[in-house]
Amino acid sequence: MKIVVATDELTSLNSYVVDYLKSLGHQVLLQGDLLSPNGKWADISLELGRTVVSGNADLGVLFCWSGTGACMAANKIEGVRAALCVSPDIAKLARKWNDANVLVMGNVNTTKEQAKEIIDTWFKTEFDEEGLNQAHSIDKF
């Protein structure tokens, strides 16, 4: 799977996640401060969102300090369903019920161990279109 990863501030967490995604066999595209420091979280988030909806990546993983701003900005792009995930349970529900296509985590409050658990859950969970029949709601945003 092709995954785009971006952050507005390079941290050891971001580097860990990039390496972990590669170890799982994903092709990883880097954006934002993973390529060149500029810290412009809104621009970085919008760019990641456009990359996902254009089909140049299957899914996105996005970071900012709290995760909140990046999530809000990415969701401005039509077709992006970004979810700020602070636990594996939230990641599972975001994928299963909301067909989220951008995973957002905060640099300030996510440990490497938590990120690994969130990522593992995110990538093993698929949208359950039949289960709760959420497609009618998802089509509205």
MOFEN-V268895 format. One line per field, one symbol per residue. psi: psi as a letter, one per 20 degrees, with the letter a starting at -180 (. if undefined). burial: 1 if it has 9 or more other ideal C-beta (glycine too) atoms within 8 Angstrom, else 0. A space follows every 50 residues. Layout:
psi = ???
burial = ???
//
This chain:
psi = qppppqqioprhggggggggghhijqpppqrbiigppijnhggggggggh gghijiqgrqpqqaghhgggggghiippipmppooirhgggghhgghilp ioppqphhjprhggggggggggiipqpmhhfjlihhghii.
burial = 01111111101011111101110001011111110001001001111111 11100010111111101111101110100111111111011111111111 11111110010001111111110010010000010001000
//
